[in-house]
Amino acid sequence: MYVHVSLVVSIPGSGELKSKPTQHSCKELLSIGIQPDVIVCRADQPLTEDIRRKISMFCNIPPENAISNLTAPILYEVPLMLEQEGLADVVVRRLGLDCPKPDLTAWAKMVERAKAASDTVEIALVGKYVALHDAYLSVVEALTHGGIENDVKVKVRWVDSELVTDDNAEEMLGGVDGVIVPGGFGDRGIEGMISAIYWARVNKVPMFGICLGMQMAVVEYARHVLGLADAHSGEFVENGPNPVIDLMPEQKDITDKGGTMRLGAYPCKLTRTDTRSYEAYQEEVIYERHRHRYEFNNLYREQLEAAGLILAGVSPNERLVEIVEVADHPWFVGAQFHPEFKSRPNKAQPLFREFIKAAKTYHKG
C-alpha cells in the first residue's frame, strides 16, 4: 500500500483551493510506476467535494481516498483529525483487515487538556546546537508533555551556551521559570553550560541536566561548592588535575571508541525515598535509555556527597552514578540517561512532569 502526502494550495485572499501540485506530483509517481492508494492532502482548509473529484479523476483514486490533513492548532490533534477524515477506514479496507473502531477517548481528552491550558511557563534550553531547533526536538516535545500534565503551555527560550558567561547569565536567563541543559558531545559551549547551571543553582531556579547537562552540573558543583576550581571532565581536559567526570578504569585501555559507549536501556536503583527522583518515579528501580561514554568519577564520590551533592540514583551494583540532586534547592536534578526518549503526549516522562511542575510553582511563587 502506498500513501502519498501532497500539498493543496489555498489562494490568498480568495481562499480558493488548487489541486495542481497534487496532480503534478502524482503524475510523476505514475511515470515511474507508482500508483498511490491514498493521497493525504496538506491544506489550511477542508477539501471541497469538487477538489476531491478532481484529485480522484487525475490521480486515479476513489474520492474518499483523498484525505484532508488540515493545519492543526497543536500537533497531537492530527491523529483525531485524520480519524475524522476516515483515513483508518480507507487503510483497513484497502488491506482487507478486520479491525474494530479505535477508541481515541483518552487521546481526545489529552488534546483538550493541552488546548485548555491558560498559563505558560518559560524554560531556558541552554545548548550548543540551538541554531537547529530540531536537534533538541525530543527534549522540547518532552517538555510539552510535562506541560500537558501540569495544565500549562511551555515556552522555550533558546539560549546558545557559547554566549553565556557568569557576567551575562542574569541577562540571558533572567525571568525564566526553569533551566534545562540537554546532552551533546565536544567542548564547544561547555563553560556557558556551567555558568547557566551555576546561575540556576544559586538563584534557586528549577534546573534539569540531561547526560552532558548532568555531567556539567557535577563539574559546577565540584568547582563552586567543593572548591576544586580546576574540576572538569576528562572528555575535555585530558589528564586534568580533577576529572570529576571521566572514563571508567576498565574503559581506558579500549581503543575502539564504540566499545566505550553505554547505549540502550539500563536499570537504575533509586537510593533514597526523600529525593525528587523518587517523588517522580515512585519506584525503587527504573529503566532509562543511555547514550554516553564518560561517567561520574567514583574517586570524588565521598567528597561530593560530603559537600551536599545527593547521589539519588545508581546502577544496581552501585558502581555507576546515574542521578544527582542538590538538596537545598526547589528542584535540581541531573540524569546521566536520556529521559526524553521515553516521554509520550499522553504519559509524560516522570522527571519532565515534575520539572515542569516545579517550574509552574516557581512561576506562581
C-alpha positions in Angstrom: 0.0 0.0 0.0 1.3 3.4 -0.9 0.2 6.6 0.9 1.2 9.8 -0.9 1.4 13.1 1.1 0.9 16.2 -1.1 0.0 19.8 -0.9 -3.3 21.5 -1.8 -2.7 25.3 -2.2 -5.0 27.9 -0.9 -5.0 31.1 -2.9 -4.5 34.1 -0.5 -7.5 36.4 -0.3 -10.0 34.3 -2.2 -9.4 31.1 -0.1 -9.8 29.1 -3.4 -8.1 25.7 -3.3 -5.9 24.5 -6.1 -5.1 20.8 -6.6 -2.5 21.2 -9.4 0.5 20.5 -7.0 -1.1 17.2 -6.1 -1.9 16.3 -9.7 1.7 17.0 -10.8 3.3 15.1 -8.0 1.0 12.2 -8.6 1.8 12.3 -12.4 5.5 12.0 -11.6 4.8 9.0 -9.4 2.7 7.3 -12.1 5.5 7.9 -14.6 7.8 5.7 -12.6 5.2 3.1 -12.0 3.9 4.0 -8.6 0.1 4.2 -8.1 -0.9 5.8 -4.8 -3.7 4.1 -2.9 -4.3 7.1 -0.7 -3.4 10.8 -1.1 -3.2 12.8 2.1 -3.6 16.5 1.2 -1.9 19.1 3.4 -4.1 22.2 3.4 -5.2 25.1 5.5 -8.9 24.5 4.9 -11.1 21.4 4.3 -11.1 19.8 0.8 -14.3 20.6 -1.1 -16.1 17.8 -2.9 -15.1 19.4 -6.2 -11.4 19.2 -5.2 -11.8 15.6 -4.2 -13.4 14.7 -7.5 -10.5 16.4 -9.4 -7.9 14.5 -7.4 -9.9 11.3 -7.9 -10.1 11.9 -11.7 -6.5 12.9 -12.3 -4.8 10.7 -9.8 -6.9 7.5 -10.3 -8.1 7.0 -6.8 -11.6 6.9 -5.2 -12.8 10.3 -4.0 -12.9 9.1 -0.4 -9.2 8.2 -0.6 -8.3 11.9 -0.9 -7.8 12.7 2.8 -7.7 16.2 4.1 -4.8 16.9 6.5 -5.5 20.4 7.9 -3.1 22.6 9.7 -3.8 21.8 13.4 -3.6 24.1 16.4 -1.4 21.5 18.2 0.4 18.6 16.7 -1.4 16.0 18.8 -4.7 16.9 17.3 -3.7 15.5 13.9 -4.5 11.8 14.7 -8.0 12.8 15.7 -8.5 14.9 12.5 -7.2 12.0 10.3 -9.6 9.6 12.0 -12.5 12.0 11.4 -11.4 12.2 7.8 -11.7 8.4 7.6 -8.0 7.5 6.9 -8.0 4.5 9.1 -11.2 3.1 7.4 -9.6 3.6 4.0 -6.4 1.8 5.0 -8.2 -1.1 6.7 -10.5 -1.6 3.7 -7.6 -1.4 1.2 -5.5 -4.0 3.2 -8.5 -6.3 3.8 -8.2 -6.1 7.6 -10.9 -6.8 10.1 -10.3 -4.1 12.8 -12.6 -2.5 15.4 -13.0 1.2 15.6 -10.2 2.8 17.6 -11.0 4.1 21.0 -9.5 7.6 21.0 -11.3 8.9 24.1 -8.2 9.2 26.2 -6.2 10.8 23.4 -9.0 13.3 22.8 -9.1 14.2 26.5 -5.4 14.8 26.4 -5.7 17.1 23.4 -8.5 19.0 25.0 -6.4 19.4 28.2 -3.5 20.7 26.2 -5.7 23.2 24.4 -7.4 24.3 27.6 -4.1 25.3 29.3 -4.2 29.0 30.0 -1.0 29.6 32.0 2.5 29.5 30.5 5.9 28.7 31.9 9.1 29.7 30.2 12.0 27.2 30.1 15.5 28.2 29.0 17.0 25.5 26.9 20.8 26.0 27.1 22.6 24.1 24.4 25.3 24.2 21.8 23.0 23.3 18.9 20.2 25.8 19.4 20.6 27.2 15.9 19.0 24.0 14.7 15.9 23.5 16.9 15.3 20.1 15.6 18.5 18.9 17.3 16.5 19.1 20.6 13.1 18.1 19.2 12.7 15.1 21.6 13.6 17.3 24.6 11.2 20.1 23.5 8.3 17.6 23.0 9.0 16.0 26.4 8.7 19.5 27.9 5.4 19.9 26.1 4.2 16.5 27.5 5.2 17.7 31.0 3.2 20.9 30.4 0.1 19.0 29.4 0.1 17.0 32.7 0.5 20.3 34.6 -2.1 22.2 32.6 0.4 24.8 31.3 1.8 25.7 28.0 5.6 25.5 27.8 7.5 28.4 26.0 11.1 27.6 25.2 13.8 30.3 25.4 16.6 29.1 23.1 19.9 30.0 24.7 23.2 29.4 22.9 25.6 28.1 25.6 28.6 29.6 23.7 27.3 33.0 24.6 26.6 32.5 28.3 29.1 33.7 30.9 29.0 34.3 34.6 28.8 38.0 33.9 25.8 37.9 31.5 23.9 34.9 32.8 21.3 37.0 34.5 20.7 39.0 31.3 20.3 35.8 29.2 18.4 33.7 31.7 16.6 36.2 33.9 12.8 35.7 34.1 12.7 32.1 33.1 10.9 29.5 35.3 13.3 26.7 34.7 16.6 25.9 33.0 17.3 22.7 31.1 20.7 21.7 29.9 20.5 18.8 27.4 23.1 16.3 26.0 25.8 16.8 23.4 29.4 16.0 22.5 32.5 18.1 22.3 33.9 21.0 24.3 32.1 23.8 22.5 29.9 25.8 24.8 30.7 23.9 27.9 31.7 26.8 30.1 28.4 28.5 29.2 26.5 25.5 30.3 28.4 25.6 33.6 27.6 29.3 34.0 23.9 28.6 33.4 23.8 25.7 35.9 25.6 27.9 38.5 23.1 30.7 37.9 20.1 28.3 38.3 21.6 26.7 41.4 22.4 29.9 43.3 19.2 31.6 42.3 17.0 28.6 43.2 15.6 28.3 39.7 14.4 24.7 38.8 17.3 23.0 36.8 17.3 19.8 34.9 20.5 18.4 33.4 20.4 15.6 30.9 23.5 13.5 30.1 26.2 16.1 29.3 24.0 18.5 31.3 24.2 16.2 34.3 28.0 15.9 33.9 28.4 19.7 33.8 26.2 20.0 36.9 28.7 17.8 38.7 31.6 19.9 37.4 29.9 23.1 38.5 29.2 21.7 42.0 32.8 20.5 42.3 34.2 23.9 41.3 31.9 26.2 43.4 30.9 24.1 46.4 33.7 21.5 46.8 36.2 24.2 46.0 38.0 22.4 43.1 38.4 25.4 40.8 40.1 23.2 38.1 37.5 20.5 38.2 36.4 19.3 34.7 35.5 16.3 32.5 38.2 14.0 31.2 36.4 14.3 27.8 37.5 18.0 27.5 40.7 18.2 29.6 42.9 15.2 29.1 44.9 14.2 32.2 43.5 17.2 34.1 44.1 17.5 37.9 40.5 17.0 38.9 38.5 14.9 36.4 35.2 14.6 38.3 33.8 13.2 35.1 36.0 10.6 33.4 36.2 7.2 31.7 35.9 4.2 33.9 39.2 2.5 34.6 38.2 -0.5 32.5 37.4 1.8 29.6 40.7 3.5 29.4 42.6 0.7 27.5 39.9 0.3 24.8 40.9 1.9 21.6 37.7 1.2 19.7 35.5 4.1 20.8 32.3 2.3 20.0 33.3 -0.2 22.7 33.3 2.6 25.4 29.9 4.0 24.8 27.0 3.0 27.0 23.9 2.6 24.7 20.4 1.4 25.2 18.3 0.7 28.3 19.9 0.2 31.7 18.4 -0.2 35.2 18.9 2.5 37.8 18.4 2.0 41.6 17.0 5.0 43.4 18.9 5.3 46.6 16.5 7.2 48.8 12.8 7.9 49.1 13.3 11.6 50.1 14.6 12.7 46.7 13.0 14.5 43.8 13.7 11.4 41.6 11.9 9.0 43.9 9.0 11.5 44.2 8.8 11.5 40.4 9.0 7.7 39.7 7.6 6.2 42.9 9.7 3.1 42.2 12.9 1.7 43.6 14.3 0.5 40.2 13.7 2.3 36.9 14.9 1.7 33.4 16.1 4.5 31.1 17.9 4.8 27.8 21.6 5.9 27.6 23.9 7.3 25.0 27.2 8.4 26.6 30.8 7.5 27.2 32.0 9.4 30.2 30.8 8.7 33.8 30.8 10.2 37.2 34.3 9.6 38.7 33.9 7.5 41.8 37.2 8.9 43.1 35.3 12.0 44.0 32.2 10.3 45.3 32.8 10.7 49.0 34.0 14.3 48.7 31.0 15.4 46.6 28.5 13.6 48.9 30.1 15.2 52.0 29.7 18.6 50.2 26.0 18.0 49.9 25.5 16.5 46.4 23.0 13.7 46.6 23.6 10.6 44.5 19.9 9.9 44.0 20.3 7.0 41.5 23.0 4.4 40.9 23.4 1.3 38.9 22.3 -1.9 40.6 25.9 -2.8 41.5 26.3 0.8 42.8 29.4 1.4 40.6 27.8 4.0 38.3 26.2 7.2 39.4 23.0 7.8 37.3 21.2 10.7 39.0 22.5 13.6 41.1 20.5 16.2 43.1 21.0 19.2 45.2 19.2 19.1 48.5 18.8 22.8 49.4 17.1 23.7 46.1 13.5 23.7 44.9 14.3 21.3 42.1 17.8 20.5 40.9 18.2 17.1 39.1 20.9 15.8 36.8 20.3 12.5 34.9 23.1 10.6 33.1 20.5 9.0 30.9 18.1 10.5 28.3 14.6 10.5 29.8 13.1 12.4 26.9 13.3 9.3 24.8 10.5 7.6 26.9 8.1 10.6 27.1 4.7 10.4 25.4 2.0 13.1 24.9 -0.5 11.0 27.0 2.1 9.9 29.6 4.8 12.5 30.3 8.2 11.1 31.4 8.2 11.4 35.3 11.2 13.7 35.6 9.9 16.1 32.9 6.5 16.1 34.5 8.0 17.0 37.9 10.4 19.6 36.4 7.5 21.4 34.8 5.5 21.1 38.0 8.4 22.8 39.8 8.7 25.5 37.1 4.9 26.1 37.5 5.3 26.5 41.2 8.3 28.8 40.7 6.3 30.9 38.2 3.5 31.4 40.7 5.8 31.9 43.6 
